[in-house]
């Protein structure tokens, strides 16, 4: 199966279409790897979370690695994958947070009812945090059937 590098435009297309990214946090003696719902906006990944383990780790060690792929749609034999590194940060700027939340509303609207019910109090109280990963580097590969 050929392994082909993706162009920057293909990397951008994949990240624009992804709604889930795997993020690896450096927890010192271990690595904490979790999937996070996300959107791609203005060259960065954004999502919402509540304060917890990942935000605590990121406060001490903000550098993360991330990965997104198309395997859930295309299967394990033909897929595209983007990996990268960047800083996991909680968005403090009110305008940036507002802009990200406007874009995240579509993803939140598609969430299952149990998630909305569970998160409604946090959202209403403004306790959900908006996070951002601005990539310092990305690499994309495509595994495809031989021509």
N, C-alpha and C positions, 0 to 999 in steps of 0.2 A: 504494500500500500504506500503510495507516494506521500511524503511529508513535505508540504510546500509552505514557504513563509507567506504570511499575509502582509499586504500593503498597509500603510497607515490608514488609508480610507476604509479598508476591510476591517481593521481593528476598530475603528470608530463606528462602523456599521454594526458590528457584533455587540459592542458595548451599548450602543443606542437601543438595541433590541432586547438586551438582557433585563431580567427582572430579579435575578438572583446571582449573588457573587459569593464565593468562598473566601473568607478572610482569615489569614494566619497572624495571630498576635504573639509577640515574644514575651512570654511570662517568666523569663529568667531561666529557671531550671527546666522549663517545659515550653511547649508551644500550644496555644489555644486556637483551634481551628473551628470556625462556625460559618454556616451559610447566613447571609443577610439579604433581605429584600432591598432592591435598589432601583434607581433610575440613573441615567447618564445625562448630565446637564452641564453645558458650558465647559466640557473637558474634564469633568470630575464625576465621581460616583457619589450619590446622596441617598440617604435613607433615614428612617426614624428608629429610635431605640429608647429604652429606659435605662437609667443609671444601673450599673451592675458590674459584673466581672470584666467584661470587655472594656467598658469605659474606665474602670480603675487601672487595668493593665495599660491601656493607651495613654492615660495621663502620665504614667511613668516611662513608657517606651512606645512612643507614637508610630514608629516605623512598622509597617505591615507589608505582607505580601498578599496578593489577591489573584483569583482565577475565576473566569467565566467561560462557559462553553455551550455548544448547541447539542450535546449528546442526548439530552432528554427528548429532544425533538427528532434527531436524526439517527440515534442508535450508536452502538459502540464501534461500528466499522467505518463510518464516514462522519466526521465532525470537524468543527473549528473550535479553537481554544485561544483565549487571550490570558496571559499572565502578566503581572506587573508588581511594582513596589511603589509605595507612597506613604503618606502620613495620614493616620486616622485622627480626625479632629472633630470636636463638637463645634458646631457653627454658633458663634456668639453674635455676629452681626445681624441685627433685626431684619434688615432689608434682604439679605441673602437667605436667612431662615424663612422669611415670608415667601420669597420667590421659589425656593425649593419646595415648601409645603404646597404651594399652588400646583406645581408639577407632580408632586407625590399624591395629590388628591385622586388622580385617576387610578393609581395603583391601590390606594386605600379603598376606593369605591369598589374595586374588584375583589377585595379581601373577603374571606368567608364570614358569615354572620357571627360565628363564635369569636373570631378575632376582633371584629368590630365591637361586640358586646364587652369583651374582656378589656379592650383598650379605650373604650369610650370615656371612662372616668379620667384616665391619664391625659387623653387628648383635650377634654373639656377643661381640665385643671392646668393645661400647658406643661405637664410633666414629661411628655415625650420629647426627647432630645433629637435634634436634626444633626446627623453626622455627615462628614465629607471625607473622601479620599481623593486627593489630587495626585494622579500618577506622576512619579519622577521618571519612570520608565515602563514601557510595555513591549511585549513580544507576542506575536500571533502566529499560529500554525494551523494548517488545514490538512487533515488526513482524508484522502479521497481515493476513489477507485481508479486504477490505471486506465489510461485512455486507450 
